[in-house]
Amino acid sequence: MASLLPDKSDHFEKALEASLASRWNDLGVAAEAIRTAKLVAPPPSFLPFLVYEYGLGELTPYVPNLYTLVVGREGVNWQRIRGTPAAVSKGLGWLGYSATMEDAWHGRAYWNSTQLRFPVLPANDNPDLERIEGVTRLSMPLRSRLRRGVHQYDVGALEADGSRLDGSMLERESGVAVTAAGTLWSFGRTTEIDHLLTEAEGTAIGNWIAVPGDGGLKWVDMQYPWVTANFLWADNPATQRRTLMATWFVARVHFVTFRDQDGVVIGHRRCRATHAVRQEIDGVYEIGGIRYQPQPGATRVYLEAMTDFEDAFDVEARSVELTVGASLASDTKPGRLWLQPGELIGGHPIAVTSVSLPLRKTVREQIKILMRF
């Protein structure tokens, strides 16, 4: 390497330079490391100072990993697009989520509000929802407000301005607030169960007809009201059997029971739909990607129950079952949809299914059961 010293340098300076000649490469690597220390792989001790330098302190309560903000200058790039949907997308990406922004109609009083539609259900309520809320509010324009977050279960408000229904509950949209800022969260999750009624289950609930042989159905087995025999006598005996057993369910009230990992009852939700159905392309109910339509004389039963917000939370349901033939406890008011343990007496559990459902305040659990015979 050529000397960098001036011509007037004395022998001592030249000797010192010569002694360091073998270490120029090491010094070059060290200089490069110093130059890129805060850009490539800063040590943890650097992070608080870099966050302060880049002006990202307001994000720190919501982004758990500060390296996300510093490495690759992600935080700086976010500041450059702050106030745009791109900033919201980038901020949610730091938390491992994505969502579509849906602005309110410009004619509404709350025209500057928006909601987030998530393609997947957020993993948990705490702390994820507060982080999502915080990052989104910092990323949106200053005039904008985050009103709501939805996934699957989304019931909008009815616009009844100028009518007698103005200001009623119909003008409220679905959701529940669980964070300090009051953002509404409206989530849903569906569990589908396709169950073939067994002889043991049918005998227990009093709804079982043995599969008919060549002689068809026997009168001795006809322990069903005539009104339920909604089929032609020329129909196949097996079809007649399934029609009778399906119609038996329709005339009764059923509950879906949730149990924890120890088999202890978490609660019961009354079925909001119990119909004998047939497969149709434009059917009103869907399960397993197939649509079904309620029809007299159908041979299958569609049952559905949906929990409400805050019915049960902070507990995991490990099994669900259909409770048939139960009655309300004496001190339980009729008409209630969610019943606590002890408020439902008796009954027989059928269609017992193992699940893994962390029950949450913001999630309405939809249980769909297709009963076959």
C-alpha angles and dihedrals in degrees: 000000000000117000118263095198123105120253092254093061114128127233093265093058092046091049091051091050091050092051091055096046093096092054100052091100092053092049090050092055091048092050091051091049091052091050094051100032095109095038107049111029111349116190117247091256089063096056101083091050094046091049089052092046093052094043095240099131094115090062096054096086090058106035108068096195113055091192086072090065098042109036111082089007089270092155092051092049089050091055091054092058097033113140094038135095087250089063090051090051092049093047093050089048089062087061094046096254139111129196142171118242115227114189122210120254110276092235095062122099088237092050095144094061128102138188133214120230111202120205089207131033113262109251097241144351098237123077099350099066093051090049092048090048094048097047092045095050091050092048099048125080113281092248093052126091131202104233105170149354122213141184124176097324107073123154112173128211120268111238103229101155113153094018134096089262092061109129094013127131088266088073091062122091124221121273145084131238116234101157131074093248091059100236113164118238119197114181134162136190128191129212116189124201124188107192134180109209110238125217091246091054094044093049091049094054094038097247110111134119118178115242103271121241128212091302094063126222117346124226090230089064094052099102090144131101115263090238090068093056091090098158141086119267087231092061121111110278091232090054091048089052093052091047093054093047093046094050090051090068095050096065094055140072116243135186134207110224124207121207133186128229091280093053093252115146114252095184146301128253120200116236111251094194130039114163139153102236144186129204113265133161094233097037119148095230127058131195128160090005091298124110124223133195126206110245135163111256094023118153102219133058126224115202126181136180128177126192120223127235111286095008089128130351144164091039132092121232110218098179140020129197141177111248112208128189098012124145134210121261115254094254095045116105114233118245097040113136101199118050126191122224109289095026093092119059129200124339132133124265117227134167091034107189131183113232140162108222119158099206112222139182093242099045127082109206112218114199116193120189126187108195117202129186 
